[in-house]
Amino acid sequence: MNVFQALDSMEEALNESKPLPWPMQARSVIDKERLKKLIARTRDSLPEEVHQARWISRETRRIAEETRGKADRVVKEAHSKAQEILNRAEIETQHRVQNSEVLVLARREAEKIIEKARSEADRVLGEADAKAAATKSEAENAARKLREESEQAAKKLRQESESDARRTREEADRYALKVLGGMEAELSKILTIVKQGQESLHD
């Protein structure tokens, strides 16, 4: 069963449905199971390109969601690591200051440790941002590729539909010419018989 046959079957089911009593006669009762079967047949009859386009659309959404989740995890882990580095630096700084005999030297050492920790945190955050940007770029490329494939599939489907329609018209024209040719031959025979009858009457 092709798509048009399936649609004809659905239309037939709607036409055969029983209308509700007044004042709801504009609505009708239809066999639910039959309609489900007709919808399933219609779906099965769809061209492979339509199923492909639907799959591509789902894959695009799935990739985008996975990419967003991955980017969020990368940034979150980077922030967590940076905070851990800063906390460790502060604890180490406080320990050195408390145990240092020379407070000035301890403060200088603490400042170095904190600066180093901040630099490390900035580096980690920079790498995280770079990874997130790369992941986003990959997702955009994948989505663009899937969108292009979907458009190509739709274009191919349109071309095939136009080709089928053109072929149907050509077959209809050939059939009409064949029928008209047959009718012309029959009319020619009839005219010949009538002419012969007229000639025999004159004789």
N, C-alpha and C positions, 0 to 999 in steps of 0.2 A: 504494500500500500504506500503510495507516495503522499506528499504533503497535501496536495489538492484533494485527493480522495479522502484523506482523513478529515479535512475541513468540511467536505461535503457530508460526511457521516455525522459530524457534530451538528451541522446545520439541520440535517434530517432529524436528529434526536431532538433538537429544539422545536422544530415544526410539529413533531409528534407529541410534544409534552402537553399535558392537560392544563387548561387555564383554571385559576382559582375562581370561586364564586364572586359575584358582584359584592362590593365595589372594587375588588382587587383582581378584576379580570385581566388587567394588563400584565399580571404576573402568572407564572405557571409552575407546575410541579414536574420535575425531571428525574429520571432514574439516576441516582448518584453513582452507583457502581458502573453503569454503562458510560456515563460521562468520564469517569476516571480512566476507564479502559481506552476511550477515544483519545483522551489527552495523552495517555502513555503511547498510543500508536502514533499520534502526531509528533511527539518528541522523538520517537525512534525513526520517524521518516525524515527528520531534518537532515540536510546535507552535512557531511563530515566537517565542512568549513565552519558551520555554525557551532558545532560542538567544540571545535578547535578554538574559535574566538571566545567562547564561554570559559574554556580552560585557561586561556591566556589571561583573561581578565582576572580570574581567581588567583592565578600565579602572581600577577602584578601586585594585587593587594597583599598577598601573603609575604612576598619579598619585601614590600615597603614596611609592613608591620615588624617583620624580623629585623630589618635594618634599624628601625627606630629603637627597638628593644636593645639591640646590640650596642648602638651608640650611647644609649642611656646608661647601660651597664659599664661601658668603658669610662665614661665621665665620672660615674659614681665611684668606681674603684679608684680612679686617679685622685679624686678629692679625699677619699678615705685614706689612701696611702700618704698623701701630702699632710693630712692632719696628724697621722701617726708619726711622721717624721718630725713635725713641729713639736708634738707632745714629748717625744723622746729627747729632742734637743733641749726643751725647757727643763725636763727632769734632770738631765745631765748637767745643765748649766747651774741649776740650783744646788746640786750636789757639790760641784766644784767650788762654787762661791762659799758654801758653808764650811768646807774643809780646807780652803786655801788660807795659808798664813798671810799672804799679801792680797788684800781685798782688791786693790787696783788691778793687779795682774789677773785676778779671777774675773773681774768684770770685763776686761779686754778679751780674755779667753772666751767668756760667755757670748760676747758680741760676735766673735768670729764663728762660734758654733751656730748661733742663731742665723747669721748671714748665710752660712753654708747650707743650713737646713732650708732656709727660704729659697736659695738658688736651686736646691734639689727639688723642692716642691714645685717651683716654677717650671723646671725641666719636665717633671712628671706631668704637670697639667698641660704643658705645650705638646708633649707626645700624645696625650689623651685627645686633645683637640684635633691634632693632625690625623689620628686614627679615626676619630668620629667623622671628620671631613672626607677622608678616603672612603669610609663605609657608605656615607651618604652619596658620594659620587658614583660608586659602584651600583648602588640601588637605582639611581637616576638613569644610568646607562642601561641597566637591565630592564627597567620599566619602559624606556624609549624603544629598546629593541623589541620587546613584547608588543608595544603599541604599533610599531611598524609592521610586525608580522600579522597582527590582527587586521590592520588596514589592507595589507596585501591579500589576506584570506577573503575579506569582504569584497575587494575588487574582483578577485577571481570568481567569487560566487555570483556577482552581478553580471560579469561577462558570460558565465555559463548559462545564467537565466536568460540573458538576451539571445544567446545562441540557440537555446531550446525554443524560445518564442519564435525566432526567425525560422527555425526548422519546421515548427508546427504550422506556421503560415504557408511555407512553401509546400508542405504536404497537403494542406487544405486546398491550395490553388491547383495542385496537380490532380487532386481528386475531383475538383469542380470541372476542370477541363476534360477529364476522362468521362464524367457523367454527361457533360454537354455534347462531347463527341459521340457518345452512344445515342443520345437523344437525336442528334442530327442525322445519324445513320438510319435510325428507325423512321424518322420523318421522311427521309429520302425514299425509303422503301414504300411507305404509305402513299406518298405522292406518285410514285411509279405505278402502284396498283390502281390508284384513282384514275390516272391518265389512261392506263390500259382499258379500264372499264368504260371510260368516256368514248374511246376509239371504237370499242366493240359495239356500243350503243349506236354510234353513227353509221356503222356498217350495216 
